[in-house]
Amino acid sequence: MPNAGNNYFLCSERVGFRWWQPEDLELAMDLWGNAQVTRLFNKEPLTEAQVARRLTQEIESAKRYQIQYWPIYCCREDTHIGCAGLRYYAEGIAELGIHLKPEYWGRGFATEVGNRVIQHAFDNDLANALFAGHHPENKASRNVLIKLGFLGIPAQLYAPTDLFHPSYMLYQDPPECKTRIATSNDARALAIVHCGSINETFGGILDDYVEARSIDYCEERWEERFVRNSSTTLALVRGEQIVGFASIASSDDGGTVGLLERIYLHPRVLGSGHGNTLIHWCEQTLKPRGKKTIELWVFEVNARARHFYEKHGYKPDGCSKVDFGARLLRYSKVL
């Protein structure tokens, strides 16, 4: 359906945004009445009455908060392609939402309009932070949100599906970092940090390793780790975002050797001293558990990590192994 009057208040390279109007029920039905559009955020397809209520809510949001999930158009064709925008989430926080008609999936529109909405929100002080979430099966939305700069927070229960949805936050001015013990609701957020750090560290050096440690792989492994409950993970959090972590465990024999399984920081917080906080926690947590030595493995080619561990008193102990065609060295330290 064409946009009457072509009255766009906001534009990206290919897309124009306008405001919902009371006479837009047919337009809204064409979008939210499509079961393919709504199947991952509502258990059942929306009826016309439900779509009408949704349209009324968007119009009321515009009056109260000056935001809504705006109807969007492909400017070249003047064709309605979906909606993208903001809704009130909490004080100072708006929720980013993008719903596209199926024929416009996979064409880069979600990333394009998402970037434009974020810029509009922060440039006009419409929010200090943006929240977003998606159905656990919606990997396309996950990938778009990561491209847009969102980082994971604990999964949130979403009433319409009765599932814990992977959730994300983006700050205009990121707060200071703190630490807390990670829980199973953090699994997907930890995976984003894990995958992002591996890409940053090993891209162009160990490409087979990078390819093997995809975001899907990291999500599966983190969910398994919480099921096994064999290690303890400290999360580094910035506001609600998880931006780093460290994991520790006991050696297989349960004796006096503790394992520093992993320390990872998202590329955005590298070089800020947070690694010192994480490794100090590892040591101070293992020592009261009766561990006298702490061990870890590090790729020989990872010069940055090796320098970090050596600065904290860790030394190669002569043990090594090969994985992904690269040598790993075992480091240890007496606690």
Buried (B, 14 or more C-beta within 10 A) or exposed (E): EEBEEEEBEBEBEBBBBBBBBEEBBEBBBBBBBBEEBBBBBBEEBBEEEBBBEBBBBBBEBBEEBEBBBBBBBBBEEEBBBBBBBBBBBEEEBBBBBBBBBEEBEEEEBBBBBBBBBBEBBBEEEBBBBBBBBBBBEBBBBBEBBBEBBBBBBBBBEBEEBEBBBBBBBBBBEBEEBEBEEBEBBBBBBBBBBBBBBBBBBBEEEBEEBBEEBBBEBBBEBBBEBBEEEEBBBBBBBBBBBBBBBBBBBBBEEEEBBBBBBBBBBBEBBBEEEBBEBBBEBBBEBBEEEEBEBBBBBBBEBBEEBBEBBEEBBBEBEEEEEEEBEBEBBBBBBEB
